[in-house]
């Protein structure tokens, strides 16, 4: 899920170890179905009243890291007084683990 060259080799090893133990993609797919599918996310996001910062990873293997999706997601936070949304160019899934 994190392309080679975007994170330290130790991160890739930890990712492999976690994947083998937890079957992470299946967990994330079930999260997707429970929360994101069918527009349920709009209702949940629409309740948020605090400021929101969204950073989508351009090279994410799970989510669509495009300007269009950043705008769409930001639009769901209608009750928030401030929403900043952007795409982090060259970043993989789990931005916090990458270079």
Secondary structure, DSSP 8 states (H G I E B T S, - for coil): ---TTSS-HHHHHHHHHHHHHH-HHHHHHHHIIIIIGGGHHHHHHTT--S-EEEEEETT-SSS--SHHHHHHHHHT-TT-S-EEEEEETT--SSGGG--
